[in-house]
Amino acid sequence: HYPLRRQRQMCIRDRMNDVLEFEDLQLFPSRMEVFRGGVRVALGPKEYQLLSILIERPGQVFSRSQLLDLVWGHGVYVEERTVDVHLSRLRKALDQAADAPLPNLIRTVRGSGYALQSG
């Protein structure tokens, strides 16, 4: 018996069409647009930035402080719970993109942070 290999979660970057893809999610950096299952998802600027970071490295766990530094910048005082609020908004927007319920793509890693994962 051979052990089953875990399929590596990947983000596909299509430079010709300027799109990042993961599962049924598409992010167009030059237009700052996001689609889930072909449906446009309206995101605020911070939610868009958070998703951009997560989609670049699916499966990687980012701590709240890492996300704060990457989105809000170093030396800016923002409470870590702010990340939770914005990720909650991001999840809600991504989950409401279609008529049927969609699997949640953002995983909370208790005590560590957040990661983008297959649904």
Buried (B, 14 or more C-beta within 10 A) or exposed (E): EEEEEEEEBEBEBEEEEEBBBBBBBBBBEEEEBBBBBEEEBEBEEBBBBBBBBBBBEBBBBBBBEBBBBBBBEEEEEEEEEBBBEBBEBBBEBBBBBBEEEBEEBBBBEEEEBBBBBEE
